[in-house]
């Protein structure tokens, strides 16, 4: 994995999402791996924390943007999170993509129930999502 260290710092600083919203809140970090933004999410995604995730999944330039959301640290996601994932997918425009990686079983089950897995591909690892 090639990480663009300078771009990681720039993205992290400008995104303003590298710290949890509150002690029990959501932590979101952004990095760039092989030219793809990797958003690592830790904590529960609900109506109190979904704004942080929405901000992190919205690309600055949607034309051809590519993002992998690492959800390995997300044990729970409510409908607010589902709406954020849909908005994130739409924000990537027709030539970009949003892929999910390391989705825990309870969250994956919710995505399957609402029919999002055909729209948002889920991969077992970040590397698999990057290689698509």
Phi and psi restraints in degrees (value plus and minus 20) as a CYANA .aco file:
   2 UNK   PHI    -121.9   -81.9
   2 UNK   PSI      97.4   137.4
   3 UNK   PHI    -125.2   -85.2
   3 UNK   PSI     105.3   145.3
   4 UNK   PHI    -100.4   -60.4
   4 UNK   PSI      73.4   113.4
   5 UNK   PHI     -79.1   -39.1
   5 UNK   PSI     -62.9   -22.9
   6 UNK   PHI     -83.5   -43.5
   6 UNK   PSI     -64.1   -24.1
   7 UNK   PHI     -88.5   -48.5
   7 UNK   PSI     -53.6   -13.6
   8 UNK   PHI     -79.9   -39.9
   8 UNK   PSI     -67.9   -27.9
   9 UNK   PHI     -82.0   -42.0
   9 UNK   PSI     -64.9   -24.9
  10 UNK   PHI     -82.2   -42.2
  10 UNK   PSI     -66.5   -26.5
  11 UNK   PHI     -83.2   -43.2
  11 UNK   PSI     -65.3   -25.3
  12 UNK   PHI     -82.5   -42.5
  12 UNK   PSI     -64.1   -24.1
  13 UNK   PHI     -86.3   -46.3
  13 UNK   PSI     -64.5   -24.5
  14 UNK   PHI     -96.6   -56.6
  14 UNK   PSI     -46.3    -6.3
  15 UNK   PHI     -93.0   -53.0
  15 UNK   PSI     -48.8    -8.8
  16 UNK   PHI      43.2    83.2
  16 UNK   PSI      10.3    50.3
  17 UNK   PHI    -142.9  -102.9
  17 UNK   PSI       5.5    45.5
  18 UNK   PHI    -116.0   -76.0
  18 UNK   PSI      -7.5    32.5
  19 UNK   PHI    -156.2  -116.2
  19 UNK   PSI     130.8   170.8
  20 UNK   PHI     -84.6   -44.6
  20 UNK   PSI     129.4   169.4
  21 UNK   PHI     -86.0   -46.0
  21 UNK   PSI     -55.8   -15.8
  22 UNK   PHI    -176.8  -136.8
  22 UNK   PSI     151.8   191.8
  23 UNK   PHI     -71.9   -31.9
  23 UNK   PSI     -60.3   -20.3
  24 UNK   PHI    -121.2   -81.2
  24 UNK   PSI      -3.7    36.3
  25 UNK   PHI    -105.8   -65.8
  25 UNK   PSI    -182.0  -142.0
  26 UNK   PHI    -118.1   -78.1
  26 UNK   PSI     114.6   154.6
  27 UNK   PHI    -128.9   -88.9
  27 UNK   PSI     108.3   148.3
  28 UNK   PHI    -151.1  -111.1
  28 UNK   PSI     107.0   147.0
  29 UNK   PHI    -143.0  -103.0
  29 UNK   PSI     130.5   170.5
  30 UNK   PHI    -142.7  -102.7
  30 UNK   PSI     120.8   160.8
  31 UNK   PHI    -164.2  -124.2
  31 UNK   PSI     150.4   190.4
  32 UNK   PHI    -141.1  -101.1
  32 UNK   PSI     104.1   144.1
  33 UNK   PHI    -145.4  -105.4
  33 UNK   PSI     100.3   140.3
  34 UNK   PHI      31.5    71.5
  34 UNK   PSI      17.5    57.5
  35 UNK   PHI      61.6   101.6
  35 UNK   PSI     -16.4    23.6
  36 UNK   PHI    -131.2   -91.2
  36 UNK   PSI     114.9   154.9
  37 UNK   PHI     -94.7   -54.7
  37 UNK   PSI     107.4   147.4
  38 UNK   PHI    -131.3   -91.3
  38 UNK   PSI      99.1   139.1
  39 UNK   PHI    -124.9   -84.9
  39 UNK   PSI      95.0   135.0
  40 UNK   PHI    -121.2   -81.2
  40 UNK   PSI     104.1   144.1
  41 UNK   PHI    -136.4   -96.4
  41 UNK   PSI     113.5   153.5
  42 UNK   PHI    -154.0  -114.0
  42 UNK   PSI     105.4   145.4
  43 UNK   PHI      99.8   139.8
  43 UNK   PSI     157.6   197.6
  44 UNK   PHI    -102.3   -62.3
  44 UNK   PSI     117.6   157.6
  45 UNK   PHI    -122.6   -82.6
  45 UNK   PSI      92.1   132.1
  46 UNK   PHI    -162.9  -122.9
  46 UNK   PSI    -190.7  -150.7
  47 UNK   PHI     -84.8   -44.8
  47 UNK   PSI     -40.4    -0.4
  48 UNK   PHI    -100.3   -60.3
  48 UNK   PSI     -48.5    -8.5
  49 UNK   PHI    -134.1   -94.1
  49 UNK   PSI     -28.2    11.8
  50 UNK   PHI     -84.3   -44.3
  50 UNK   PSI     -46.2    -6.2
  51 UNK   PHI     -82.3   -42.3
  51 UNK   PSI     -56.5   -16.5
  52 UNK   PHI     -83.6   -43.6
  52 UNK   PSI     -63.9   -23.9
  53 UNK   PHI     -87.5   -47.5
  53 UNK   PSI     -60.9   -20.9
  54 UNK   PHI     -77.0   -37.0
  54 UNK   PSI     -65.5   -25.5
  55 UNK   PHI     -81.6   -41.6
  55 UNK   PSI     -63.2   -23.2
  56 UNK   PHI     -89.9   -49.9
  56 UNK   PSI     -49.9    -9.9
  57 UNK   PHI    -111.0   -71.0
  57 UNK   PSI     -22.1    17.9
  58 UNK   PHI    -112.9   -72.9
  58 UNK   PSI      90.9   130.9
  59 UNK   PHI     -91.0   -51.0
  59 UNK   PSI     126.6   166.6
  60 UNK   PHI     -83.5   -43.5
  60 UNK   PSI     -59.3   -19.3
  61 UNK   PHI    -145.5  -105.5
  61 UNK   PSI      82.5   122.5
  62 UNK   PHI     -89.6   -49.6
  62 UNK   PSI     -36.0     4.0
  63 UNK   PHI     -88.9   -48.9
  63 UNK   PSI      81.2   121.2
  64 UNK   PHI      59.3    99.3
  64 UNK   PSI      -7.3    32.7
  65 UNK   PHI     -82.9   -42.9
  65 UNK   PSI     121.9   161.9
  66 UNK   PHI    -149.2  -109.2
  66 UNK   PSI     106.2   146.2
  67 UNK   PHI    -157.1  -117.1
  67 UNK   PSI     117.8   157.8
  68 UNK   PHI    -133.8   -93.8
  68 UNK   PSI     106.3   146.3
  69 UNK   PHI    -120.3   -80.3
  69 UNK   PSI      93.7   133.7
  70 UNK   PHI    -105.7   -65.7
  70 UNK   PSI      86.5   126.5
  71 UNK   PHI    -122.6   -82.6
  71 UNK   PSI       0.4    40.4
  72 UNK   PHI     -80.9   -40.9
  72 UNK   PSI     -45.2    -5.2
  73 UNK   PHI    -116.9   -76.9
  73 UNK   PSI      -6.0    34.0
  74 UNK   PHI    -128.5   -88.5
  74 UNK   PSI      84.2   124.2
  75 UNK   PHI    -104.2   -64.2
  75 UNK   PSI     -37.1     2.9
  76 UNK   PHI    -169.5  -129.5
  76 UNK   PSI     120.0   160.0
  77 UNK   PHI    -163.6  -123.6
  77 UNK   PSI     107.0   147.0
  78 UNK   PHI    -117.2   -77.2
  78 UNK   PSI    -189.3  -149.3
  79 UNK   PHI     -82.2   -42.2
  79 UNK   PSI     -46.3    -6.3
  80 UNK   PHI     -81.8   -41.8
  80 UNK   PSI     -62.6   -22.6
  81 UNK   PHI     -86.0   -46.0
  81 UNK   PSI     -58.8   -18.8
  82 UNK   PHI     -80.5   -40.5
  82 UNK   PSI     -65.0   -25.0
  83 UNK   PHI     -82.0   -42.0
  83 UNK   PSI     -58.0   -18.0
  84 UNK   PHI     -85.2   -45.2
  84 UNK   PSI     -62.1   -22.1
  85 UNK   PHI     -83.6   -43.6
  85 UNK   PSI     -60.4   -20.4
  86 UNK   PHI     -83.8   -43.8
  86 UNK   PSI     -66.3   -26.3
  87 UNK   PHI     -82.3   -42.3
  87 UNK   PSI     -59.6   -19.6
  88 UNK   PHI     -82.4   -42.4
  88 UNK   PSI     -63.1   -23.1
  89 UNK   PHI     -79.4   -39.4
  89 UNK   PSI     -68.0   -28.0
  90 UNK   PHI     -85.0   -45.0
  90 UNK   PSI     -53.4   -13.4
  91 UNK   PHI     -88.8   -48.8
  91 UNK   PSI     -36.2     3.8
  92 UNK   PHI    -105.1   -65.1
  92 UNK   PSI     -19.5    20.5
  93 UNK   PHI      45.7    85.7
  93 UNK   PSI     158.2   198.2
  94 UNK   PHI     -91.7   -51.7
  94 UNK   PSI     -39.9     0.1
  95 UNK   PHI    -124.9   -84.9
  95 UNK   PSI     -25.9    14.1
  96 UNK   PHI    -123.2   -83.2
  96 UNK   PSI    -194.0  -154.0
  97 UNK   PHI    -175.3  -135.3
  97 UNK   PSI     136.0   176.0
  98 UNK   PHI    -144.3  -104.3
  98 UNK   PSI     104.5   144.5
  99 UNK   PHI    -141.1  -101.1
  99 UNK   PSI     130.1   170.1
 100 UNK   PHI    -128.2   -88.2
 100 UNK   PSI     122.8   162.8
 101 UNK   PHI    -151.8  -111.8
 101 UNK   PSI     128.6   168.6
 102 UNK   PHI      37.0    77.0
 102 UNK   PSI      21.6    61.6
 103 UNK   PHI     -95.9   -55.9
 103 UNK   PSI     103.3   143.3
 104 UNK   PHI     -87.3   -47.3
 104 UNK   PSI     132.8   172.8
 105 UNK   PHI     -72.8   -32.8
 105 UNK   PSI     -67.4   -27.4
 106 UNK   PHI     -81.5   -41.5
 106 UNK   PSI     -58.4   -18.4
 107 UNK   PHI     -92.0   -52.0
 107 UNK   PSI     -62.2   -22.2
 108 UNK   PHI     -80.1   -40.1
 108 UNK   PSI     -61.3   -21.3
 109 UNK   PHI     -79.9   -39.9
 109 UNK   PSI     -62.3   -22.3
 110 UNK   PHI     -83.1   -43.1
 110 UNK   PSI     -63.9   -23.9
 111 UNK   PHI     -81.4   -41.4
 111 UNK   PSI     -59.7   -19.7
 112 UNK   PHI     -86.7   -46.7
 112 UNK   PSI     -63.2   -23.2
 113 UNK   PHI     -80.9   -40.9
 113 UNK   PSI     -61.6   -21.6
 114 UNK   PHI    -106.8   -66.8
 114 UNK   PSI     -19.4    20.6
 115 UNK   PHI      59.3    99.3
 115 UNK   PSI       6.6    46.6
 116 UNK   PHI    -108.7   -68.7
 116 UNK   PSI     -36.6     3.4
 117 UNK   PHI     -83.1   -43.1
 117 UNK   PSI     -49.6    -9.6
 118 UNK   PHI     -89.9   -49.9
 118 UNK   PSI     -50.6   -10.6
 119 UNK   PHI    -100.8   -60.8
 119 UNK   PSI     -60.6   -20.6
 120 UNK   PHI    -138.2   -98.2
 120 UNK   PSI      76.3   116.3
 121 UNK   PHI     -81.8   -41.8
 121 UNK   PSI     118.6   158.6
 122 UNK   PHI    -130.9   -90.9
 122 UNK   PSI     110.8   150.8
 123 UNK   PHI    -139.0   -99.0
 123 UNK   PSI     130.6   170.6
 124 UNK   PHI     -90.1   -50.1
 124 UNK   PSI     -46.2    -6.2
 125 UNK   PHI    -157.9  -117.9
 125 UNK   PSI     142.1   182.1
 126 UNK   PHI     -82.4   -42.4
 126 UNK   PSI     -62.7   -22.7
 127 UNK   PHI     -78.6   -38.6
 127 UNK   PSI     -64.7   -24.7
 128 UNK   PHI     -80.8   -40.8
 128 UNK   PSI     -60.6   -20.6
 129 UNK   PHI     -86.2   -46.2
 129 UNK   PSI     -58.5   -18.5
 130 UNK   PHI     -84.3   -44.3
 130 UNK   PSI     -58.9   -18.9
 131 UNK   PHI    -102.2   -62.2
 131 UNK   PSI     -43.0    -3.0
